[in-house]
Amino acid sequence: MNGLGKGLAGVEPFDIMIDTLESFPTGVIADIHPDEPISSMSGHMVKF
């Protein structure tokens, strides 16, 4: 988990709202607003 903390250290805190949830046998899809903060995290993701 240290890698996760280091990878996300530069991400500013943000608020999101989870709207509609669609469940499927393979998982859940969530409608997230605003989606920009989540999208901007793509450059900070870390492989374990």
C-alpha positions as CSV (number, residue, x, y, z in Angstrom):
1,M,0.0,0.0,0.0
2,N,3.0,2.4,0.3
3,G,3.0,2.6,-3.5
4,L,-0.6,3.7,-3.5
5,G,0.1,6.5,-1.0
6,K,3.1,7.7,-2.9
7,G,1.3,7.6,-6.2
8,L,-1.6,9.6,-5.0
9,A,0.4,12.1,-2.9
10,G,0.1,14.8,-5.5
11,V,-3.7,14.5,-6.0
12,E,-5.7,17.2,-4.3
13,P,-8.7,16.2,-2.2
14,F,-12.0,16.4,-4.0
15,D,-15.7,15.7,-3.5
16,I,-17.8,13.5,-5.9
17,M,-21.4,12.4,-5.9
18,I,-22.3,8.8,-6.8
19,D,-25.7,8.8,-8.6
20,T,-27.2,5.8,-10.3
21,L,-25.7,2.3,-9.6
22,E,-26.3,-0.4,-12.1
23,S,-25.4,-3.9,-10.8
24,F,-24.5,-6.8,-12.9
25,P,-23.3,-10.4,-12.1
26,T,-19.7,-9.2,-12.9
27,G,-19.7,-6.0,-10.9
28,V,-21.3,-2.5,-10.6
29,I,-21.2,0.6,-12.8
30,A,-21.6,3.9,-11.0
31,D,-22.6,7.3,-12.4
32,I,-20.1,9.7,-10.9
33,H,-20.4,13.5,-10.9
34,P,-18.3,15.5,-11.6
35,D,-16.1,12.9,-13.4
36,E,-13.1,15.3,-14.0
37,P,-11.4,14.6,-10.7
38,I,-11.5,10.8,-11.2
39,S,-10.4,11.2,-14.8
40,S,-7.4,13.4,-13.8
41,M,-6.2,10.6,-11.5
42,S,-5.3,8.4,-14.5
43,G,-1.7,9.8,-14.5
44,H,-1.3,8.9,-10.8
45,M,-2.2,5.2,-10.9
46,V,0.3,2.7,-9.6
47,K,0.7,-1.0,-10.3
48,F,1.1,-3.3,-7.4
